[in-house]
Amino acid sequence: MEDELVELEKHRNHKKWRAWVCDFKCQKSKISLEEYCREHDLDPNVLRWWLVYAQREDEYSFYRSFAAEYLRRAKESVGLLERYVDVDRDLRMPLIRDAIISYAVPFSKNRGRAGQSLRLDTKVVPKDLSDLHKAILEFRNVMLAHCDIPLRQPVVTPFGIGFKGRGLCWEHFRDLVPRFKIVIDAVLANTKAYLAERGWNSPDLAFQDIPEPPSGVDKDPGSPPEQKT
């Protein structure tokens, strides 16, 4: 029981150190790590170690879990679309939009706690599917995640606002569906291969080159200012 309490306390303190990493990287003044630690009474060696550890933790979590999660969401929406495309027309656009946006997330700019940008390398996309991949991202970037007016070509008349453009109706997306699952499965498989290539088949292997933690890594650093109650 005592050992469990000790481990629980360590877990809580580690969570606080991760919060300090975020606070340091999100600061607007951009002072040095040493200055930041003096200001907040932190051990700079410990915070520096947690910066390295959190960056690897974010990278491993992104490639091992989060990227695949969004790709599976896209695959699920495509599967439902195939099932109901001729059953309920009202589901077509919501499902294809969800599939496209979910697929694009791992290839977008995703911010890590240690300040790094996380995204899948386009190398995980097979060359013979690169045109399809680019088309999916283009739909996301210019039609679904943004409202780029030139592409909609609006015309204001006494009868209302008329518009046209690619990506506004189901017919513009229909040709994507048959090969959508193929590119998703290929990216999932290649991401798994990328992990194996880096030797990240398990947490132990993924973190084996992280330096030994300095003394004080388990001590309570307190909470960052905005998290204090």
C-alpha positions as CSV (number, residue, x, y, z in Angstrom):
1,M,0.0,0.0,0.0
2,E,2.8,2.4,0.8
3,D,4.6,1.7,-2.4
4,E,1.3,2.4,-4.3
5,L,1.0,5.8,-2.6
6,V,4.6,6.6,-3.5
7,E,4.0,5.7,-7.1
8,L,0.8,7.8,-7.1
9,E,2.7,10.8,-5.7
10,K,5.3,10.4,-8.4
11,H,2.6,10.2,-11.1
12,R,1.1,13.5,-9.8
13,N,4.5,15.2,-9.7
14,H,5.3,14.0,-13.3
15,K,2.0,15.4,-14.4
16,K,2.9,18.8,-12.9
17,W,6.3,18.7,-14.7
18,R,4.6,18.1,-18.0
19,A,2.4,21.1,-17.3
20,W,5.5,23.2,-16.7
21,V,6.9,22.1,-20.1
22,C,3.7,23.4,-21.7
23,D,3.8,26.6,-19.7
24,F,7.4,27.3,-20.6
25,K,6.9,26.6,-24.4
26,C,3.7,28.7,-24.4
27,Q,5.2,31.8,-22.7
28,K,4.9,35.0,-24.7
29,S,8.1,36.6,-23.3
30,K,10.3,33.8,-24.7
31,I,12.9,34.1,-21.9
32,S,15.6,31.5,-21.6
33,L,15.1,28.3,-19.7
34,E,17.5,29.4,-17.0
35,E,15.6,32.7,-16.5
36,Y,12.3,30.9,-16.5
37,C,13.4,28.5,-13.9
38,R,14.8,31.2,-11.7
39,E,11.5,33.1,-12.0
40,H,9.5,30.0,-11.0
41,D,12.0,28.4,-8.6
42,L,12.5,25.3,-10.7
43,D,15.5,23.1,-11.3
44,P,16.7,23.9,-14.8
45,N,18.3,20.5,-15.3
46,V,15.0,18.8,-14.4
47,L,12.9,21.0,-16.7
48,R,15.4,20.5,-19.5
49,W,15.1,16.7,-19.1
50,W,11.3,16.9,-19.1
51,L,11.4,18.9,-22.3
52,V,13.4,16.1,-24.0
53,Y,11.1,13.4,-22.5
54,A,7.9,15.2,-23.4
55,Q,9.0,15.7,-27.0
56,R,9.6,12.0,-27.4
57,E,6.4,11.2,-25.5
58,D,4.4,13.4,-27.9
59,E,6.1,11.9,-31.0
60,Y,5.5,8.4,-29.8
61,S,1.9,9.0,-28.9
62,F,1.2,10.8,-32.1
63,Y,2.6,8.1,-34.4
64,R,1.6,5.1,-32.3
65,S,-1.9,6.2,-31.4
66,F,-3.4,9.5,-32.4
67,A,-2.6,9.4,-36.1
68,A,-4.1,5.9,-36.4
69,E,-7.1,7.1,-34.4
70,Y,-8.0,9.7,-37.0
71,L,-7.3,7.5,-39.9
72,R,-9.6,4.8,-38.5
73,R,-12.3,7.5,-38.0
74,A,-12.0,8.4,-41.7
75,K,-12.2,4.7,-42.6
76,E,-15.3,4.3,-40.5
77,S,-17.0,7.2,-42.2
78,V,-16.1,5.8,-45.6
79,G,-17.5,2.5,-44.6
80,L,-20.8,4.0,-43.5
81,L,-20.9,6.0,-46.7
82,E,-20.5,2.9,-48.8
83,R,-23.3,1.3,-46.8
84,Y,-25.8,4.1,-46.9
85,V,-24.9,6.1,-50.0
86,D,-28.1,4.9,-51.8
87,V,-30.2,4.5,-48.7
88,D,-30.1,8.0,-47.2
89,R,-28.9,10.8,-49.4
90,D,-28.8,13.2,-46.5
91,L,-25.9,11.2,-45.0
92,R,-23.6,11.6,-48.1
93,M,-22.1,15.0,-47.4
94,P,-21.8,14.8,-43.6
95,L,-20.0,11.4,-43.9
96,I,-17.6,12.4,-46.8
97,R,-16.8,15.7,-44.9
98,D,-16.0,13.8,-41.8
99,A,-13.9,11.3,-43.7
100,I,-11.9,14.0,-45.5
101,I,-11.3,16.1,-42.4
102,S,-10.4,13.1,-40.2
103,Y,-7.9,11.8,-42.9
104,A,-6.3,15.2,-43.1
105,V,-5.7,15.7,-39.4
106,P,-2.5,13.6,-39.1
107,F,-1.0,15.4,-42.2
108,S,-1.8,18.9,-40.7
109,K,0.2,21.0,-38.3
110,N,-0.4,19.5,-34.8
111,R,1.3,21.2,-31.9
112,G,3.2,19.2,-29.3
113,R,3.7,20.1,-25.7
114,A,7.4,20.7,-26.2
115,G,6.7,23.1,-29.0
116,Q,7.3,20.8,-31.9
117,S,5.0,20.3,-34.9
118,L,3.7,16.8,-35.4
119,R,2.5,15.5,-38.7
120,L,2.8,12.3,-40.8
121,D,5.5,12.5,-43.4
122,T,4.1,12.2,-46.9
123,K,6.5,9.2,-47.4
124,V,3.8,7.0,-45.8
125,V,1.6,7.7,-48.8
126,P,2.4,5.3,-51.7
127,K,3.4,7.0,-54.9
128,D,0.6,5.5,-56.9
129,L,-1.9,7.0,-54.5
130,S,-0.3,10.4,-54.1
131,D,-2.7,12.1,-56.5
132,L,-5.6,10.8,-54.5
133,H,-4.0,11.9,-51.3
134,K,-3.4,15.4,-52.6
135,A,-7.0,15.7,-53.9
136,I,-8.3,14.7,-50.4
137,L,-6.1,17.3,-48.7
138,E,-7.1,20.0,-51.2
139,F,-10.8,19.4,-50.5
140,R,-10.1,19.8,-46.8
141,N,-7.9,22.8,-47.1
142,V,-9.8,24.9,-49.6
143,M,-13.4,23.8,-49.3
144,L,-14.1,22.2,-45.9
145,A,-11.8,23.7,-43.4
146,H,-11.9,27.2,-44.9
147,C,-14.3,29.3,-47.0
148,D,-12.2,30.5,-49.8
149,I,-14.5,32.9,-51.7
150,P,-12.8,32.7,-55.2
151,L,-13.5,29.0,-55.4
152,R,-17.2,29.6,-54.7
153,Q,-17.5,32.3,-57.3
154,P,-20.5,34.1,-55.6
155,V,-22.8,36.3,-57.6
156,V,-25.3,38.6,-55.8
157,T,-28.6,39.1,-57.7
158,P,-32.1,40.4,-56.8
159,F,-33.0,36.7,-56.3
160,G,-30.3,35.9,-53.8
161,I,-26.6,34.8,-53.8
162,G,-25.7,32.3,-56.5
163,F,-22.5,30.4,-56.3
164,K,-20.7,27.4,-57.8
165,G,-17.4,25.6,-57.5
166,R,-15.8,22.3,-57.0
167,G,-16.5,20.5,-53.7
168,L,-19.9,21.9,-53.0
169,C,-22.1,18.9,-53.8
170,W,-22.0,15.1,-53.6
171,E,-21.1,14.7,-57.3
172,H,-17.7,16.4,-56.7
173,F,-16.8,13.7,-54.1
174,R,-18.3,10.6,-55.6
175,D,-15.1,9.5,-57.4
176,L,-13.1,9.6,-54.2
177,V,-15.1,6.9,-52.4
178,P,-14.0,3.7,-54.2
179,R,-10.2,4.4,-53.5
180,F,-10.5,6.2,-50.2
181,K,-10.3,3.1,-48.0
182,I,-7.3,1.9,-50.1
183,V,-5.2,5.0,-49.3
184,I,-6.3,4.9,-45.6
185,D,-5.2,1.3,-45.3
186,A,-1.9,2.0,-47.1
187,V,-1.1,5.0,-44.8
188,L,-1.9,2.9,-41.7
189,A,0.3,0.1,-42.8
190,N,3.2,2.4,-43.8
191,T,2.9,4.3,-40.5
192,K,3.3,1.0,-38.6
193,A,6.3,0.2,-40.8
194,Y,7.8,3.6,-40.0
195,L,7.5,2.9,-36.3
196,A,9.2,-0.5,-36.7
197,E,12.0,1.2,-38.8
198,R,12.6,3.7,-35.9
199,G,12.6,0.8,-33.4
200,W,9.5,2.2,-31.7
201,N,7.6,-1.1,-31.4
202,S,7.2,-0.6,-27.6
203,P,7.6,2.3,-25.1
204,D,10.8,0.7,-23.7
205,L,12.4,0.7,-27.2
206,A,11.1,4.2,-28.0
207,F,12.5,5.8,-24.9
208,Q,15.7,3.8,-24.5
209,D,17.9,6.7,-25.9
210,I,16.5,9.3,-23.5
211,P,19.2,10.4,-21.0
212,E,19.0,9.2,-17.4
213,P,16.8,11.6,-15.4
214,P,18.5,14.0,-13.0
215,S,17.9,13.9,-9.3
216,G,14.7,15.8,-8.5
217,V,12.7,14.5,-11.5
218,D,10.2,12.9,-9.1
219,K,9.9,15.9,-6.7
220,D,6.8,18.1,-6.5
221,P,7.5,21.3,-8.6
222,G,4.2,22.9,-7.7
223,S,1.8,23.9,-10.4
224,P,2.2,26.5,-13.1
225,P,0.5,29.9,-12.3
226,E,-2.6,29.4,-14.3
227,Q,-3.2,25.9,-12.8
228,K,-2.9,27.0,-9.2
229,T,-6.1,27.2,-7.2
